[in-house]
Amino acid sequence: MKDLIIKNTRIINRGKITSGDILIHDDRIVKIDTSIDQNAKLIIDAKGKFAMPGVIDDQVHFREPGLVYKADIFTESRAAIAGGTTSFMEMPNVKPATLTQELLEEKYQIAKRKSHCNYSFFMGASNDNLEEVLKTNGKNVCGIKIFMGSSTGNMLVDNQKTLEGLFSKVPLLIATHCEDEARIRANIKKAIDKYGDDIPISEHPIIRDVEGCYLSSSMAVEMAKRNGTRLHILHISTMKELALFDNTKPLSEKLITAEVCVHHLSFNSDDYEEYGTLIKCNPAVKDRTQQEALLPALLNNTLDIVATDHAPHTWEEKQNPYLTAPSGVPLVQHGLNMMVELYHKGMISMEQIVEKMCHAPAECFKIVDRGYLEEGSFADIVILDIDDITTVSKDNLQYKCGWSPYEGKTFKSKVCQTIVNGKVVYDSGKFTDIHVGQRLLFNREI
């Protein structure tokens, strides 16, 4: 017997919560019913708990190859399944940057050997690799990533002619990091003139300000509309940018979509006093007015997806002064917990969390047979207890960097089991260490 049955659970799917059992055979869900009475190799009694689709995180930085002293695909995918994430899409700003088809395929081969969950990798765009970008297969690659703001090496695309070429010729989804580089540089100069090298972290949302985000995002939207480009703007952090997006169409009909990240929903600039550079990220965590505009925009479908932008750095790197402390926060292990905190505050429903962390990423990227708990879908499932707790400590962190801004915090939820492709890969704090992750496929007309 290869079957697995989840019994007595509350199933969250397509905006509804129903009670019942789930039968899994091999890597697929084969039956969902109020009661399934048959023998199985493994039966999980999930009474009092929720069963939801595995989280699909469309923006992570797992740092491999080249930056593996910070993180790697093995450790960070392990952290992902501990937090209920069963599929990830990873970014190209590694070393060497993912700017050729050969380098892209090398990352897929690493993940095939090492990933605990399902995976896809963005092909990177630079000012001079359009020919390589156009070779990308949209059936098995999630999209093209353009850094329209500060990045490392050759990843910053700031040439207008290059941008026009990408937006007019690339048939795939283009995901953008939008911040205006010229404005950021001018603001840094002002800060240095005022503070010298001792710039306080509180200046970060002033240096990477609202206008810098809007200038870049509005340019991307204008180019996308003019060229009919499939555009997905990552980590929206400002109220002003919300006017760029349309919430009158269903997600399946949108050519321009947007993501919000858990840290922009959870932190604001008042938190720099407590966390300092630990929450330094790009785009910056901004003032409370900006933060409080984001969740309503998510709930009314102006913003489409919730992600983590998991971006680990070493503790030592994050202790540097403002100008040299790198931007990025390790979050993939607790992104779902962070969203359930908002549920406990009465700010979002569990059905809406599943919609924005599971269903919407699957629809936005047209992922084949994932993101839902339905007969015939891949069995990527999280068993979640919202009446239990998770206390974050160094002992239970799975990140290679070994730290989290949430150390010492207790979340009012617990990921009990994570199932990837029909196999229990995480169970009550323990890992099976079987690498059953599969390459994500995409149902696109290319």
N, C-alpha and C positions, 0 to 999 in steps of 0.2 A: 504494500500500500504506500503510495506517494502522497496521498491526500492530506490536506490540512483544513481543519474546520475552526472558525472563530464563532463561538456561541454566545448567545444572550447579550449581544452588544447593541449599542445605539449607533446606527449607521448615519453618517452625515454625507449627503450627496445631492447635488442640484437643488440646493436651497431647502431641503427637507431633512428631518431627523426621524428615522423609523427604527423599530426594534426588530431584531432578527439574527439570523446566522449567515455566515459566508463560507462557501465551500471553494477551496483552491485545489487545482490539480496541475502539477508541474509549475509553470510560471504564470498561469492564468486563473482568473476568477471564473468558475464554471456555473455556480448557482448562488443566488441570494434569495432567501425565503424566511418566513416567520419562524420556521423550525426545520432543521435538517437533521434527520436521524439516520446516520449510517456510520460505519466504522471508518477510521482514518488513522494514519500514522501518528498524527499529533492533533490534539484538541486543545484550544485555548479558550478558557472560560473568561469572557470579558464582561461579566455582569457588572453593571454600574459604570462602565467605561464607554468611551466613544471609539468607534472605528472610523477613520477618515482616510482619504487618499494620501499617499506620501507627499510631502511638500516638494515642490519643484522650484528650486532657487535659480533664477535666471542671471544672477551676477555674483560670482565668487572669484577670489584670487587665491589659488592654491600653490603658487610660487614655483612650480616645477615645470621645466628645468631651470637650473642656474641660480635659484635663490632658496635652495632646499635647507639652508641653515635656519630659515624662518618657518618653513612649512613644506609639506609635500603632499602628493595625491593620496598616499596611504593614510597619513595622519589626519588630514583634513576631511577626507571622505568618511573616516571613522568618526570624527566629531559630528559630521553631518547626520549619520544614521543615529547617533546618540540623541540628536535633537529632532528626529522625525523627518529629516530631509532624505528623500530616496532618489532624487535626480538633481544634477547641477549642471550649470553652463559656466565655463571658466574663461577667463580673460587672457588676452595675448601679450600682456606686458611682463613677460618673463625674460630670461637671458639664455640664449638669444631670443629676441622678440619673435612672435609667431607671424612672420611676414612672407613665408613661402609655403607652398603646398607640402614640401618635404618636411619642414619643421612642424607643420600642423599634424601631419600623419604620425610623426614621432610622439607627439603628446597623446594621440589616441592609443598608440601601442603601449605607452606607459600605463595609461588608465586601464587598458585591457588586462594588464598584469596585476595592478595594484589597487584599483578602486573597489571600495565596499558597496558603492551604489552606482546608479546609472549616470552617464556622463555625455557631455558635448562640449566642444571648444570653439570659441569664436576665432575666425580668421582675422588677423590684424591688418589695418590699412596704414600706410605711411604716405609721404609725399611722392614716393617714386615706385610703388609696387602695384599699380592698377592692373597690369597684365596678369600678375599672380592672383590678385583678388578675383578677377573674372573667371579663373579656373575653378573656383570653389563650387562644390556640389551641394546644392541646397536641400537635397534629399537626406543627407547624413551629416550636415554641418548646420549649427543653429543660426549662424548669421555672420555679418561683418561688423567688427568693432572699430569705430573712429573716435579717437581722443581729440575733441575740439577744445581742448584746454590742456593744462600742464600735464605732461607725462615724461617718461624717461626715454633716453636714447632717441630713436627715430620714430617714436610712436605719436608724437604731436603732429597733427595734420592742420597746418595753418595757411596753406597755399590755396587761395580762392579757386584757381584754375583746377587744382587737384580735387577739391571738394565738389566742384561742378561736375567733373568727370565721374566721380564716384556716385553722386546722386542721380546722374542721368543715365549711367550705363549698368550699374549693379542691379540685377533682378531680384536679389535676395533681401531679407530683412537687414537693415542697417541699424545698429545700436550705437548711440552716441553718448559720450561724456561731454556735456556742454557747459563750458565756462570760457569767458573771453580772455584770452591770454594777454593781450595788450593792456587790458584794464587791471588784471592781476599784477602785472609787472609794475604798472604805475602806482598801484596802491602799496605794493611792497616798498617801493622807493620812498613814498610818503612816510611809511612806518619807520623805515630806517633813519630818515631825516629827523624824525621825532624821538625815537627811542635808541638809536644806534643798534648794536647787536642784541640788546636786551629787550626784544619785543615781547610783551605779555601775550599769553595765549588768547586773552579776551579780544585781541585785535584780529583773530582769524576770520570771524564772520564779517569784519569790516574790510579786510583785504580781499577775501573771496565773497564779495557782497551780492546783494539781490540783483543789482543791475548787471554785474558780470555774468550771472547765470542767465538772465533774461536776454541779453544781447546775443549770446551764443545759441540759446534754445530757439529764439524767434528766427534767427538766420537759418537754422536747420529746418524748422517748420516751413519757412518760405520756400527754401530750395526743394523740399519734399513735395509740397503742393504743386510747385511749378513743373516738376519732373514726374509726378505720380509715383514717388518712391515709397516703399514700405519702410517707414521710420519708427523706431522705438527709442524714446529718450529715457535714459537711465537716471535714477536717484534725483527726482524733482524735489527741491528743498524750499521753494519760495511761493508765496501767494501770487505774485505777479505772473509767474509762468503758467498758472492754472488757466488763464484766459486763452492760452494757445491751443487748448484741447477741447474736443467735442464729446459731450456725454449724451447726445441725442441718438446716436447709432448704437446698435448692438456691437459687441467686441468683434464678432466675426466679419463685420462690414467696415471696420476702421482700417485706414491705411496709416494713420499716425496714432501711436499709443504711447503710454507713459508708465513709468515705474516709480514707486516710493519705497524708501528703505526703512527698516525697523528703527534705526537709530535716529532718523529725522522725525519719526513719530514719537519717540520715547524721550529724547533729550532736547533741551534748548540752551541758549547761551548762558543762562544762569548756572548751568551745570559745570561750566569750565572751572569755576572756583573749587569744586570738589574733585573733579577728574583730571583737570589740566590737559596735557597733551595726549592722555589716554583716549580721549574722544576727538582728537584732531583728525579730521577726515576731509576729503574733497568730493563733492561740495561741502562746505562747512555746515556744522550744526549752527542754526541761526536763532534769532530771538523768538520769544514765546508767540508773538503774533504770527510769524511764519509757520511755526510748529502747529499751532492750533488751526490753521487753515487746511492742513494736509489730510487729516482723517475725514472731515466732511467731504472733501473732494474725492477721496477713495470710495466712500460709501455712496456717493451719487454718480460714480463711474466716470468722473473726469480723469481720475487716475485709475489704472487698470490692474496693476500687479504689485504685490509686496515682495521684496527681496531683502537680502542682508548686506550685499556688497562686502562680504567677509574678506578682510584684508589684513592678515597678521604681520606684525613686525616683532622683533625681539624686545624684551623688556628694556634692555640697555639702550637700544635705539630710541625707544619712546621717552627715555629720560633726558634726551638731548634738549638744548634750548630750542625755542620756537623755530628758528630758521632752518635748523638741521634735523629736528624731530620729524620722522616720516609720517605721512597721513595714512590712516587706515586703522580699522578696529576688528578684532576677531569676534565674530557674532554667530556663525552658522550653527553652533551647538545649542543656542538659546533663542533663535529667532522666533520659533513657534511659541515658546514660553512667554516671550515679550508680548506677542499678540494676544495670548490668552489673559495676560494681565489687564489688557484693555477690555476684554470681555468681562472680567470680574468687576471692573469699574463701571460696567453698564454702557460702554462706549461703542461696542461692536458685538454682533452675535457670532456664535460658533459657525453658523451657516455662512456668514459673510467672510470669516477667516478662511474657511475652506474654499470659498469662491475665489478669493484674491491670492491665495498661496498655492492652490492646487489646480482648480478648473481654469482660471484665467491664464496662467502661464502655458498650459497645454493648448488652449485656444489661440493665444497670441502667436505662439511659435508653430502651431499646427503639428504638435507632437503626436505620433502614431500611438493610439491605444493606451494612453496614460493620463493621469489627472482626475480620474473618476473611479468610483466603486460601482462597477457594472459588469454584468456577465459578458465575458469575452475580452475584458480589459486585462492588461498585465496586473498581477497581484502585488502592487506597491501599496502597502497599508501601514498605517500607524495606529496603535492602540494607545489612547490618551486618557489619563485620569485627571479630571479637573478638580477633584476633591482631595488629591494628594499634593505633595510639595516636592520641589527640587531646590536644594540648597547648594549654591555654587561654591566650590572650594578647589584648591590646587589639586587635591586628591582625585577629583572626578573630572577635571578638565582634560579634554582629549587633544587640544591644540598643541602642536609642536612648540609654539612660542611659550606655552606654559602659564599664560595669564589671561585674565578677562576683566573688564571694568566692573563686572557683576560679582566678583569674588566677595563672599560673605552675604550676598543677597539670597533671599528665599522667594522662589516663584511659586504661585498657587496652581501648579499643574505639574504633571509628570509624564514623560514618555515611557510607557511600560514595555512595549515591544515595537520593533520596526521590522517590517517584512519587505524584502526586495525580490521581485520576480519569484514570488511564492516561497522564499526561504527566510526563516527567522534569522536575521543577522545581528540583532541586538535584543537582549532580553534582561530586563531588571538590572541594568548596569553592567551586563556581561556581553561580550562579543563572541560570535562564532568564528570570526576570522576566515570566513569563506568569501571569496571575491566573485560574487554573482552579478555584479553590475554589468549592464549592457549599454552599447552605444545607442543613443537616442536617434530615432528616425523621424522624418518630417514629411507630412502629407501635403506637398506643395506641387503646384504646376510650374515647372521651370522651363 
